[in-house]
Amino acid sequence: MNYGLSKKHIRALILLRMLVGWHFLYEGVIKLYNPAWTSKTYLLSASGPFKGFFQWLAEDRIISIIDFLNVFGLMAVGLALVLGLWERLGAVGGIVLLLFYYLAQPPFPGIDQTGAEGNYFLVNKNLIEAAALFVLYYLPTGYYVGLARLFHKNEEHQKPLNQSP
Amino acid sequence: MSEEKGFGRFSRRKLLKGIAGVPIVGAAWWAGASDTVRKRKEREAILETLNIQASAPPATGPMSGDPIRVGVIGFGGRGEHLCRSLGFATKEWLSKMNENTRNNPVNSELKTFLEQESLNVQLTAVCDVFEVNAQKALKSFNTDSNTIKRFHTHQEMIASGEVDAIIIATPDHWHAPMSIDALKAGIHVYVEKPMTHNIAETYALRDAALESKAVFALGHQHRQTQSFLTAQNVIDQNILGHVSLIQANTNRNDDNGAWQYDIHKEANPDTIDWNLFIGNAPKVPFNKEHFFRWRKWWSYGSGLSGDLMTHDYDRINCVLNMGIPASVMSSGGVYTHNDGRNVPDVMHINMEFPDFSTGSTQKPGKEKGMTLVYSATLGNQFNRSTLLMGHDATMDLSNKLVIYADEQSTRYKELIEENRIDPAIPIYQYDPAISGVDGISSATSKYFADKGLLWTYRDGKRVDSTLLHLREWLNVIRNGGKLSCGIQEGFEEAITAHMGGLSYKLGRRIDWDAEKQEIVPIEGYDLDEVLLSNVERVV
């Protein structure tokens, strides 16, 4: 389970996991404690080829489910990554959420980027964060620092790294 | 440190590494929750200070009982829309919407129409001087559940005994004559704006409506906008302080917006009853352009002052109830569509209300009076907001309400000094499409607030405001009660519009004598002659 990585590599991965996890968790908590929050305006302002789909999600009968799934999803991903438990599932969930955000307002040529806080072409922060989760999916570190360490019976990964094959 | 020393079955190191994320979760949670709760409390404190009652207009009564038999006069673009709101769509429209839905499954126009509330009416009669329009109504609305007859004139329709109520969606010069005839016969009337085409008929129609038992409604569907009661409460609570200036605007930049409508290929003297169209307008030979683009001439239409300023004037009158201006000055010209029209396509109408005040937070007597500036162009469509500008705050009025404190405000001075209010960020935002009320919103919210929406809302659901306005009229017919836009509101709208038109044509100020309830006469001019003269300017 240590993929032939050195201690420094593992620490770097744990740092990445914590930062991405913090970001998701914080976004979820902010929304959870703000009863006026809704993703409706964001969805209504969707642009690009999937505009119609996202505007459909903003319809009255669907929006409360979307809002719940978004807050629940953000917090679940954040908790999984920070606590280091079921982090691969969390990474997949996070990638799905980020791809939704990416496609709702994609930085494609010819699509208005008004409101974006930078300059993007094809690649934006959502896509980069999704790529970071892609890395974390293949290199889970909860067995080193995280609840997975407590619940996992296989002790092999806890051996000092320099003893790895 | 020994690895063996630990807690239960876990070594200390294992335990520490296992739960390392827990304090981080706690920190993120605490930071997010405390920040959000603090902002919410600040927002609630400001909302409590403002104490604005956000409420929707009360629901109108049941549509039960026998169906009301409605006749439509004028089955052009607006007439068709009004019929759809009553529940009657033409076959042509339905097949076009079916195609739109096929091409774009997200298009909800057809679905919205099919799901709209039934107003329990029968469309029993149609009048249109253009054969094609009349036949379209007959072909679509003669069904198993509805029988519709065509009448040549409005008088025949009114006398037929086939209608309880009529909807008038004709050119402006027919609004008052038809309304008056119907009201005298006890037939309910819903007429499109502007209410009248000249001054004399404004008084005649008011008399007819007041003497009739029938219900008269003017078609300003803006009255149904959900945010207006909330806007009235904002004024009542003196949130804005003394409003000295209001700006309302029209910005259009396309052929349709400039009244350059399509001329139907089947239009000819055999398919159009030209004399009936002309009515009381000056006699001219058959002219397709006059017929289809009638809004471009004073003979049949009322230009920007009657056609579009009336919307904005009534929207403001609905909130402030300020009535007819003491004086009006207009200017403008034919600057964007020099195509033979004689109504201006760029126009500014300054309406003065020197004795009106929305309230004051300064020394008594310091503030009084207000100007309403209506500014329009048919050559640019940049969105200029409707702004009510007070000493303490500015309100951006649309389907949403957004209020910004003024940096020099007396009322919010302390809150601004304490940095609890930022004049660049709204202190209040009401968006019935979302969740009702939001206190201080972010820059992103402002961005969304700037976008206009075409519908109004009830219980968070979007609804066609024309349907609500017709429903209000049908409700008063069925159950009694008061209309939001009846004869008094219509009188104020029509007189103000005519003052605007007169000022433009005469190039001078037009005054209103509130005591005598008349436009102050101008020596040497018959004001109605001026208004109806089919030239751009008289002076």
Interface residues (C-beta under 8 A of the other chain):
Chain A: M18 G21 W22 L25 Y26 G28 V29 I30 L32 Y33 N34 P35 A36 T38 K40 T41 L44 S45 G52 F53 Q55 W56 D60 G78 L79 V82 L83 G84 T114 G115 Y144 V145 G146 L147 A148 R149 L150 Q158
Chain B: F10 K14 L15 K17 G18 I19 A20 G21 V22 I24 V25 A28 W29 A31 G32 A33 D35 T36 V37 K39 R40 N104 P105 V106 A433 I434 S435 V437 D438 T444 S445 Y447 F448 K451 G460 K461
